[in-house]
């Protein structure tokens, strides 16, 4: 009888511990255009690819940025001086900044 009670107690404890979700303690923060990405475009893609700029693609517009994200990620990952490198005539974005753009894409490109 004691062994059955001990087994039940251990099984119950293990069940309770494994059912606790770590996601509740450390929720995954989703990268969004409004919160994380737009400011990158405004600071790094100006004056060309923002409202008032000479290039027709305006990345301070959510729909445009969302539609061009594959090209954006490709071009910011190129070596400075390589054909198509962005930001044009600028410095390579930091690895952290590029990671934000990549995470936004992998998070499904949410706006807010």
C-alpha positions in Angstrom: 0.0 0.0 0.0 2.8 2.4 0.9 4.5 1.7 -2.4 1.3 2.6 -4.3 0.9 5.8 -2.4 4.6 6.7 -3.0 4.2 5.9 -6.7 1.0 8.1 -6.9 2.7 10.9 -5.0 5.8 10.9 -7.3 3.7 10.5 -10.4 1.5 13.5 -9.3 4.5 15.7 -8.6 6.0 14.9 -11.9 2.8 15.6 -13.7 2.4 18.9 -12.0 6.0 20.0 -12.7 5.9 19.0 -16.4 2.5 20.7 -17.0 3.9 24.1 -15.8 4.8 26.0 -18.9 8.0 28.0 -19.0 6.3 30.3 -21.6 4.3 31.8 -18.8 7.5 32.8 -17.0 9.4 33.9 -20.1 6.8 34.8 -22.8 8.1 35.1 -26.3 8.1 38.7 -27.4 6.9 39.2 -30.9 8.7 41.7 -33.1 6.3 44.1 -34.7 6.6 46.7 -37.4 5.2 49.6 -35.3 7.2 48.8 -32.1 10.5 47.5 -33.5 11.0 47.8 -37.3 9.6 51.2 -38.5 12.2 53.2 -36.5 15.0 51.1 -38.2 13.7 52.1 -41.6 13.2 55.7 -40.6 16.7 56.1 -39.3 18.6 53.8 -41.7 16.7 54.1 -45.0 16.3 57.9 -45.1 16.3 60.0 -47.1 15.6 57.6 -50.0 13.1 55.0 -48.9 10.9 57.0 -46.6 8.1 59.5 -47.2 9.4 62.4 -49.2 12.4 60.4 -50.4 13.4 59.9 -54.0 12.9 56.1 -54.2 9.3 54.9 -54.9 9.5 52.2 -52.2 8.6 53.8 -48.8 9.6 51.5 -45.9 7.9 53.8 -43.4 4.7 52.4 -44.9 3.8 49.0 -43.4 2.4 47.5 -46.5 5.4 48.4 -48.6 7.9 47.2 -46.0 6.0 44.0 -45.6 6.0 43.3 -49.3 9.7 44.1 -49.7 11.1 42.3 -46.6 12.9 39.5 -48.5 14.8 42.1 -50.6 15.5 44.3 -47.6 16.9 41.4 -45.6 19.0 40.3 -48.6 20.4 43.7 -49.3 21.3 44.6 -45.7 23.1 41.3 -45.3 25.4 42.0 -48.3 28.9 43.2 -47.8 29.4 47.0 -47.9 30.4 48.0 -51.4 28.7 44.9 -53.0 26.2 45.6 -55.7 22.8 46.3 -54.2 24.1 46.8 -50.7 21.9 48.8 -48.5 21.8 51.3 -47.0 23.2 52.9 -50.1 26.3 55.1 -49.3 25.8 54.1 -45.7 27.4 51.8 -43.1 26.4 48.2 -42.7 23.6 47.8 -40.2 24.6 46.1 -36.9 24.1 42.4 -36.5 21.5 43.2 -33.8 19.5 45.5 -36.2 19.6 42.9 -39.0 18.4 40.3 -36.4 15.4 42.4 -35.6 14.4 42.6 -39.3 14.9 38.8 -39.7 12.9 38.1 -36.5 10.1 40.3 -37.7 10.0 38.2 -40.9 10.0 34.9 -39.0 7.3 36.2 -36.6 5.0 36.6 -39.5 5.4 40.4 -40.2 2.9 41.6 -37.6 2.0 45.3 -37.8 1.2 46.0 -34.1 
